[in-house]
Amino acid sequence: MNRSSKTAAAVVTAAGFLTGGWAAAGPASAVDGGAPPPRDRVLWGSVTVPPGRDGIVEASGLSGPALGFGSSLTLVAPAGAKVTGVPLTAAGYRGEVAADGRSAAYTTTSAESPWQTGTFPFVVAVPADAVPGTRLDGCVLRLADAGGAERASGGCQVTVGLPSPVLSRPESGVPLGNRPTASGTAYPGARVTVSDQDGHEVCGDTAGADGAWSCAPGRDLPAGANRLQATATMNGVSASSEQIQVSVGSPPTEA
C-alpha cells in the first residue's frame, strides 16, 4: 500500500521542555494542571502518551548557579505511570531508574557546568488501561545539590493520548468509484473522521468496542489522484493515520 510520508505522527515520543531559571526551594506551583505562569516557571514539562506506550519528558536549557559534582535532577512518575528509562548519553551525567519505576534521576559525575547545556530526557510509560484525554496526577521534578538539599522543584503534565488510527481501506493502486468506502481500526469509542488532501471531510464513524470503523462519502469525490487520512478524536485528544494515495474514477485509456 502506497502511503505518503506527509503524515501526522503518533504521539508516542512527544517531548515536553523545562524552561526558565531556578528558584529557591519550596512548594511546586505546577505539579498538576496547566502550565505555571512565567514568573513561576521553574521546572516544568509536558508530554502526551497513548495508553500502553512510552513518551519522553525532556529538561532543556536550565539556567542558574552551577551546583557541581554530585547534584541531581529527579523525576517522580505520576500516579499509575512508571519511569522506564534515562537515555541521556552525554558525558558527565549518570542516569538511574528506581527498581519500582516510581522515579529516576540524573546525577552529575564530572560535568563542568551541570544542567547548563543539553537536554535531560526521562522515559515515562503510561498504563494500558489509562483513559485518553485524562491527566495523570503527581508528576514531580526536583533539582538537588550534592548534599540532597532541594534547590528547585516543579511539575510535569502527563496527558493520556490516543493511538493512531489505521486506515486500511480503500487500497492504493486500485481505481475507485466516486464514493469509496473507508474502513480501519481505532481506539474503541473514538470518533474517526476521514479527510481528503485538501482537508475536506469525506466521511466519519465511531469506532466500535472491537475498534472497527467504516464510513462512505455522502458526496462524490473529485476524479483523479487524491490522498485520504483518518483522524481519531476522544476527550479532547486526537491522532492521525498515515495518508493513503488513491485514484478516483476510471484509469486513463491507453493510446
C-alpha positions as CSV (number, residue, x, y, z in Angstrom):
1,M,0.0,0.0,0.0
2,N,1.5,3.3,-1.1
3,R,1.4,5.6,1.9
4,S,2.6,9.2,2.0
5,S,5.4,10.3,4.3
6,K,3.5,13.6,5.0
7,T,1.6,12.2,7.9
8,A,0.7,13.2,11.5
9,A,2.9,11.0,13.6
10,A,1.6,9.1,16.6
11,V,2.2,11.0,19.8
12,V,4.4,8.3,21.3
13,T,7.6,10.1,21.9
14,A,6.5,13.7,22.1
15,A,8.8,15.7,24.4
16,G,8.0,18.3,27.0
17,F,10.5,21.0,27.7
18,L,11.5,22.6,31.0
19,T,12.1,26.3,30.9
20,G,13.1,29.3,33.0
21,G,15.5,29.9,35.8
22,W,15.8,28.2,39.1
23,A,14.1,29.5,42.2
24,A,14.5,28.9,45.9
25,A,13.2,25.5,47.2
26,G,9.6,25.5,48.2
27,P,6.2,24.0,47.2
28,A,5.8,23.4,43.5
29,S,3.2,25.6,41.9
30,A,2.6,23.4,38.9
31,V,2.8,19.8,39.8
32,D,-0.6,19.2,38.3
33,G,-2.9,21.0,35.9
34,G,-1.9,23.7,33.4
35,A,1.5,25.3,32.9
36,P,2.5,27.7,35.6
37,P,2.7,31.5,34.9
38,P,6.0,32.8,33.5
39,R,7.3,34.1,36.9
40,D,6.9,30.6,38.5
41,R,8.2,28.7,35.5
42,V,11.0,26.8,37.2
43,L,10.9,23.1,36.4
44,W,8.1,22.2,34.0
45,G,7.5,19.7,31.3
46,S,4.5,18.1,29.4
47,V,4.0,15.1,27.2
48,T,1.1,13.3,25.6
49,V,1.3,9.5,25.5
50,P,-1.2,6.9,24.3
51,P,-2.3,4.1,26.7
52,G,0.3,1.4,27.0
53,R,3.1,3.4,25.3
54,D,6.2,5.4,26.3
55,G,6.8,9.1,26.0
56,I,9.6,11.4,26.8
57,V,9.6,14.3,29.3
58,E,12.7,16.3,28.5
59,A,14.5,19.0,30.5
60,S,16.2,21.6,28.3
61,G,18.1,24.9,28.7
62,L,18.1,25.0,32.5
63,S,19.8,28.1,33.9
64,G,21.1,29.2,37.3
65,P,24.1,28.7,39.6
66,A,26.2,25.7,39.0
67,L,25.5,23.0,41.6
68,G,28.6,21.0,40.9
69,F,29.6,17.4,41.3
70,G,27.0,15.1,42.9
71,S,24.0,17.3,42.2
72,S,20.9,15.5,40.8
73,L,17.8,16.0,38.8
74,T,14.9,13.7,39.7
75,L,11.6,12.9,38.1
76,V,8.8,11.3,40.2
77,A,6.3,9.5,37.9
78,P,2.6,10.4,38.1
79,A,0.1,8.1,39.6
80,G,-0.2,4.8,37.6
81,A,2.7,5.6,35.4
82,K,6.4,4.5,35.6
83,V,9.7,5.9,34.6
84,T,11.4,3.3,32.4
85,G,14.5,5.0,31.1
86,V,17.1,7.7,31.4
87,P,18.6,7.7,27.8
88,L,21.0,10.6,28.1
89,T,24.4,9.7,26.7
90,A,26.3,12.9,27.4
91,A,29.5,12.7,29.4
92,G,29.4,13.9,32.9
93,Y,26.0,12.5,34.0
94,R,24.9,9.2,35.3
95,G,21.2,8.1,35.0
96,E,19.5,5.6,37.2
97,V,15.9,4.3,37.4
98,A,14.5,3.2,40.7
99,A,13.7,-0.5,41.0
100,D,10.0,0.1,41.3
101,G,9.9,2.6,38.4
102,R,8.4,5.3,40.6
103,S,11.3,7.7,40.0
104,A,14.5,8.2,38.1
105,A,17.4,10.6,38.4
106,Y,20.5,12.0,36.7
107,T,23.5,12.7,38.9
108,T,26.5,14.8,37.8
109,T,29.8,12.9,37.8
110,S,32.2,15.3,36.0
111,A,30.2,18.0,34.1
112,E,31.9,21.3,34.1
113,S,28.7,23.3,34.1
114,P,26.0,20.8,35.1
115,W,22.4,21.4,34.0
116,Q,23.5,24.5,31.9
117,T,23.6,22.8,28.5
118,G,22.0,19.9,26.7
119,T,18.7,18.1,27.5
120,F,17.8,15.6,30.1
121,P,15.2,13.1,28.9
122,F,13.1,10.8,31.1
123,V,11.1,8.0,29.5
124,V,7.6,7.7,31.1
125,A,5.3,4.7,30.5
126,V,1.5,5.2,30.6
127,P,-0.6,2.2,31.7
128,A,-2.6,0.3,29.1
129,D,-5.9,1.0,30.9
130,A,-5.4,4.8,31.1
131,V,-8.3,6.7,29.6
132,P,-7.5,9.0,26.7
133,G,-7.8,12.7,27.5
134,T,-7.1,12.4,31.2
135,R,-4.1,13.8,33.0
136,L,-2.1,11.7,35.4
137,D,-1.5,13.5,38.7
138,G,1.6,13.7,40.7
139,C,4.4,14.1,38.2
140,V,7.2,16.0,40.1
141,L,10.6,17.3,39.1
142,R,13.3,18.2,41.7
143,L,16.8,19.6,41.5
144,A,19.1,18.9,44.5
145,D,22.7,19.7,45.4
146,A,25.2,17.1,46.3
147,G,24.0,17.1,49.9
148,G,20.4,16.3,48.9
149,A,19.1,19.8,49.6
150,E,16.4,20.8,47.2
151,R,17.4,23.8,45.1
152,A,14.4,23.9,42.7
153,S,11.2,22.0,42.1
154,G,8.3,21.8,39.7
155,G,5.9,19.6,37.9
156,C,5.3,17.8,34.6
157,Q,1.9,17.3,32.9
158,V,1.4,13.8,31.5
159,T,-1.7,13.6,29.4
160,V,-3.1,10.3,28.1
161,G,-3.3,10.5,24.3
162,L,-4.7,8.3,21.5
163,P,-3.1,5.6,19.5
164,S,-3.0,6.5,15.8
165,P,-6.0,5.0,13.9
166,V,-5.4,2.7,11.0
167,L,-6.9,3.4,7.5
168,S,-6.8,0.1,5.9
169,R,-9.3,0.7,3.0
170,P,-9.5,1.8,0.3
171,E,-6.4,0.4,-1.2
172,S,-3.9,2.3,-3.3
173,G,-3.3,1.4,-6.9
174,V,-6.9,0.3,-7.5
175,P,-9.3,2.5,-9.5
176,L,-12.1,3.6,-7.1
177,G,-15.6,4.6,-7.5
178,N,-16.7,8.2,-6.8
179,R,-17.8,7.3,-3.3
180,P,-15.3,4.7,-2.0
181,T,-15.9,3.1,1.4
182,A,-13.2,3.8,4.0
183,S,-12.6,1.5,7.0
184,G,-10.0,0.6,9.5
185,T,-9.4,0.4,13.3
186,A,-9.1,2.9,16.1
187,Y,-9.3,3.2,19.8
188,P,-12.7,1.9,20.9
189,G,-15.2,4.8,21.2
190,A,-13.1,7.3,19.4
191,R,-14.7,9.4,16.7
192,V,-13.0,8.9,13.3
193,T,-13.1,11.4,10.5
194,V,-11.7,10.8,7.0
195,S,-10.4,13.8,5.1
196,D,-9.1,14.3,1.6
197,Q,-5.8,16.1,0.5
198,D,-7.5,19.5,0.8
199,G,-8.6,18.9,4.4
200,H,-12.3,18.4,3.4
201,E,-14.2,15.9,5.5
202,V,-15.1,12.8,3.4
203,C,-17.0,10.7,6.0
204,G,-16.9,9.7,9.6
205,D,-17.8,7.0,12.1
206,T,-17.3,6.0,15.8
207,A,-15.0,3.0,16.5
208,G,-16.9,0.1,18.0
209,A,-15.9,-2.0,21.0
210,D,-13.6,-4.0,18.8
211,G,-12.0,-0.8,17.4
212,A,-13.5,-1.3,13.9
213,W,-15.0,1.6,12.0
214,S,-16.3,2.2,8.5
215,C,-17.9,5.0,6.5
216,A,-18.8,6.1,3.0
217,P,-18.8,9.6,1.5
218,G,-22.1,11.4,1.2
219,R,-21.0,13.1,-2.0
220,D,-18.8,12.2,-5.0
221,L,-15.1,12.7,-4.6
222,P,-13.3,14.7,-7.3
223,A,-12.0,12.4,-10.1
224,G,-8.3,11.8,-10.2
225,A,-5.4,11.5,-7.7
226,N,-6.2,12.2,-4.1
227,R,-4.9,11.4,-0.6
228,L,-7.1,10.2,2.3
229,Q,-6.3,10.3,6.0
230,A,-8.2,9.2,9.1
231,T,-8.1,11.3,12.4
232,A,-9.4,9.9,15.7
233,T,-10.6,12.2,18.4
234,M,-11.7,11.4,22.0
235,N,-11.9,13.5,25.2
236,G,-10.1,16.4,23.6
237,V,-7.1,14.5,22.3
238,S,-6.5,13.3,18.7
239,A,-4.2,11.3,16.5
240,S,-4.0,10.7,12.7
241,S,-3.2,7.8,10.5
242,E,-0.8,7.7,7.6
243,Q,-2.1,9.1,4.4
244,I,-3.2,6.8,1.6
245,Q,-2.7,7.7,-2.1
246,V,-5.8,6.9,-4.1
247,S,-7.2,7.4,-7.6
248,V,-10.9,8.1,-8.0
249,G,-12.6,7.3,-11.3
250,S,-11.6,5.1,-14.3
251,P,-8.0,4.7,-15.2
252,P,-6.9,6.7,-18.3
253,T,-7.4,5.0,-21.6
254,E,-4.1,3.9,-23.3
255,A,-3.5,5.4,-26.8
